[in-house]
Every structure is written in C-alpha cells, then in structure tokens.
Amino acid sequence: MESNTDELKKFLENKISSLKKELEYYEYLLSLLESGFSPVKGNKGSIDYIKSRKGEIIAEIYYTPPYMKIIVKKKLTMSKAYMNALSKILEDSKNSDNIEYNIIFDKDDLKEISLNNIKDDLCYNKVKFALQAILERASV
C-alpha cells in the first residue's frame, strides 16, 4: 500500500513541476503580447534552462523563432573577462548569422539578453551553448 502512495506522490510532484513550467511559458507569452509583440503564424515556442553544474537554474531561455530571450534567475555579477567573452560571442553571431542583441543589466548584475533573427536550430544551439559556458563559469 505504501509503494502505491509513494508512486502517486512522485507522479503528483512531477505533474506539478510540469504544470509550473507550462504556466511560466504562458506567462512569458502573455508578457510578449502585452509588450506589443505580434506573433507570426506557425511559429513554435519553447522554454529551456541554463543550469549550474550543481543543477541550479541560472537562466531561462524562451525561444519563439526568430526571437530568443535569456532571463537570468540567479544574481549574476559579471567580471570584465566574462563580459568581454559574452560580447565577443554575441558580436561574432551578429556578424556571421546577422542576429541583433540587447543586454540588460541592473547595476552590475546581468538580468536579460534578448536576441532577434535566430533563424534556425543550429544558430539557436550555437548561441545557447556559448552563453551556457559563460554563465556557468560566472555563477561559481
């Protein structure tokens, strides 16, 4: 009887976690609409995460082609070396893939990175993994 209770508890915890992620996604879509964004018919959206080596969520990635937004969830003060690396990666992508980007800070803390013209999964993954490497190191 107890194993059934444990299985039910695990199922419910997983379902709650899944629904929280779904709720976050819908809240993000609502914020896009409220900010004046007009959706393009046929585009899919996704949520991804950048996690530390310990599994803590550093940032959330919202991707609705051709837009990509990285929202930093952890207090993240970037050193000059990490800022230079971040700028170089984004500038390289700007030159090679024609993306546009905007970095938002709150004092010295990185808050958000918005990118436009992320046209395909290859470009998305290239930018995501490059940013993940920097944010993981900066969060230590």
N, C-alpha and C positions, 0 to 999 in steps of 0.2 A: 504494500500500500504506500509505503514511504517513497519508493522509487517512482511511482506514478506522480506523486506530489512534487518530487524533485524535477521530473521531466516537465511537468506543467509549469512549474516556476521558471525553469530555464526557457521554455517556449515563450512565456509571457514577457520575460525580460528581453529576449531577442526581438519580439514583436514591438515592444515599447521603444526600444532603440531604433528599430527600423522606421517606426512612425515619427519619431523625433527628427530623424534625418529628412524624411519626406516633408515634415512641417517646415523645417529650415529652408528647404528648397522652395516651397510655395511662398514663404515669407520673402525670400530673395526675389522671386518673380514679381510679387506684388510691389516690392520696393522699386524694381525696374520700371514697372508701369507707372507708379506714382512719380518717378523722376522724369517722365516724358518719353521713355523708350517705347518705340512701336515695334512689336515683334514681326519678324519676317516669317511668312507661312512656310511650314515644312521643316523648320529647324528643331533639332532636339536639344535638350539641355541636360547637364549632368553636374553632380557635385562630387568633388574629390577632396582628399585631405593630404596635407603635408604633415608627417609625424616625426617626432624625435626618435632617436634610437631606443628610447625607453617606451615608446608607443604613445606619448602625449601628443595631442593635436597642437601643432604650431600654427597652421593656417588652413583655411578652407578655400577650395578653388571652385568657382562657379563658371561653367563653360557652356555658353549658348552661341554656337558659331554665328558670326565671326568674333564674338566678344568673350573675353576671359577676364575674370576678376579674382584676385587673390586677397582674401581678408585675413589679416594676422590676428589670431585669437589670444596670443600669449604676448606679454610685454617683451618687446624685442628692440633693444638699443643696438644699432648697427655701428661697428667700428668703421674707421675710414677705409681700411683694407677691404672689408666686406662690401661697403658701399661702392668702392671702385670696381670690384668684381661684378656686382649686380649691374652697375651702369654699363660696363663693358659687354656683358651678356645681352642686355636689352638693346644696346646700340648695334651690336652685331646682328641681332634679329631684325632690327629696324632696317639695316642696310641690305641684308640678304633676303629677308622674307617680306619686306615692306610693311611691317607692323608699326603701329603707333602705341605709345605707352604713356602712363602718368603714374607717378609715385607720390603717395600721400603720407606725410609724417605728422605726428602730434608731438611737438617739441623735438626730441631726438629719437623718438620711438617710431618704428615703421608701422603703419596702420593698414595700408592698402596699396595694391598695384593693379591698375586697370590696363588691359591691352585690347587693341582693336585690330582687325584684319588677320586673325588667326584662322586661316582658311581650311586647314585640314588637320587630321590627327597627328601627322608627322611633325608639323610645326608646333602643335599643342604639346606633344610629348617632349620635344626638344626644349621648349621653354620651361615646361613643368619640372623636368629632371634637373635642369641647370639651376633653377630657383630653389628647388628642394635641397640641393647640395649646399647652397649658400645659407639658406635659412636653418638647416640642421646644425651647421657649424656655428652660426651666430647665436643660436639658442642655448648653447652649452654654458 
